[in-house]
Amino acid sequence: MPSVLITGANRGLGLEHTRQYLTKGWEVLACCRTPSQAEELNTLADEYMSLEIYELDVIDHDAIEQLATLLAGRKIDVLLNNAGILGADLTQGLQHQTLSDMSYEIWRELLEVNVLAPFKMISEFQQHVASSDMKIILMMSSSLGSISGNTVGGVHGYRTTKASLNMLTKGLAAELEPSGITIFSMAPGWCKTDMGTDLADVEVTHSVAGQQRVISEIQFSDSGSWFDYNGDLLSW
Ligand SMILES: NC(=O)c1ccc[n+]([C@@H]2O[C@H](COP(=O)([O-])OP(=O)(O)OC[C@H]3O[C@@H](n4cnc5c(N)ncnc54)[C@H](OP(=O)(O)O)[C@@H]3O)[C@@H](O)[C@H]2O)c1
């Protein structure tokens, strides 16, 4: 059975990916910051032997290295770099990320979680992925990271991190090519999660089903590209 490692698997899109892959019979290595409080994951673990839960704060590089060592020799078909933060509460408006009101503390945290962490995950887990059958890395991006689509400004902290993530997708595609790894960015749509809030227009189950279809159909020649959850190719 194929295996997937998911960061930020305790809620939102990560949790739904966990659920849907378990239903498909996949082995799921679900990472989260506080396993003891991850109630839904623990309930799923009671039902599925193929679910393993690992503690991982993705800004902790030592912890990433330790997990990679613990899992040395394990094949990981799909590395799903999902954990991310918006740095704001959408229901309160996107405060502290504008020209007149910027929190540099929040911006630094955004960079740590949304950019440096996925890079570190890839640097530590590339062998696990390269030794698998599918050899896929998904970078959970956002349409807010589109440069061509940014016509209104604002949300600079989050936008720059997702644009950076997309740049990593493009650059790492070239570096990972000899390993046979396919890496691509995903725009999941505006989803009803804690981050997206109930104002969002896409159901989490629908987005994740679409994303998993894209993962199952992705080709090596697609490496370094950006797709939405419907499988449509996006421009940067
Ligand atoms: N929802 C949307 O509309 C939307 C749209 C575009 C892109 N995205 C992207 O999709 C991804 C998932 O978003 P979501 O909507 O599912 O958000 P969410 O419901 O807020 O969940 C975020 C997940 O990331 C985890 N996380 C945050 N910081 C972490 C850290 N330092 N270490 C480990 N895990 C950490 C959270 O864990 P804790 O529970 O411990 O905080 C949680 O599991 C993100 O990359 C986001 O940018 C979402």
The ligand as an ORCA input file, in Angstrom:
! r2SCAN-3c Opt
* xyz 0 1
  N      -8.224     26.976      4.118
  C      -7.984     27.655      3.011
  O      -8.878     28.317      2.462
  C      -6.623     27.624      2.388
  C      -6.469     28.284      1.157
  C      -5.226     28.272      0.543
  C      -4.182     27.594      1.127
  N      -4.356     26.958      2.331
  C      -3.184     26.267      2.896
  O      -3.535     24.942      3.254
  C      -2.751     24.500      4.371
  C      -3.669     23.960      5.454
  O      -4.550     25.015      5.827
  P      -5.889     24.761      6.639
  O      -6.933     25.572      6.005
  O      -6.103     23.320      6.885
  O      -5.481     25.499      7.994
  P      -5.856     25.199      9.511
  O      -7.193     24.590      9.609
  O      -5.561     26.464     10.219
  O      -4.764     24.086      9.921
  C      -3.422     24.410      9.874
  C      -2.625     23.194     10.268
  O      -1.229     23.550     10.233
  C      -0.670     23.202     11.484
  N       0.478     24.015     11.863
  C       0.590     25.356     11.962
  N       1.795     25.697     12.413
  C       2.471     24.540     12.609
  C       3.755     24.216     13.076
  N       4.633     25.165     13.462
  N       4.123     22.906     13.138
  C       3.266     21.936     12.756
  N       2.029     22.180     12.326
  C       1.635     23.463     12.254
  C      -1.799     23.365     12.481
  O      -1.477     22.706     13.689
  P      -1.993     23.239     15.142
  O      -3.374     22.676     15.324
  O      -0.993     22.701     16.101
  O      -2.008     24.748     15.080
  C      -2.924     22.728     11.688
  O      -2.839     21.327     11.759
  C      -1.919     25.710      4.800
  O      -0.629     25.619      4.242
  C      -2.677     26.884      4.177
  O      -1.843     28.000      3.936
  C      -5.543     26.959      2.964
*
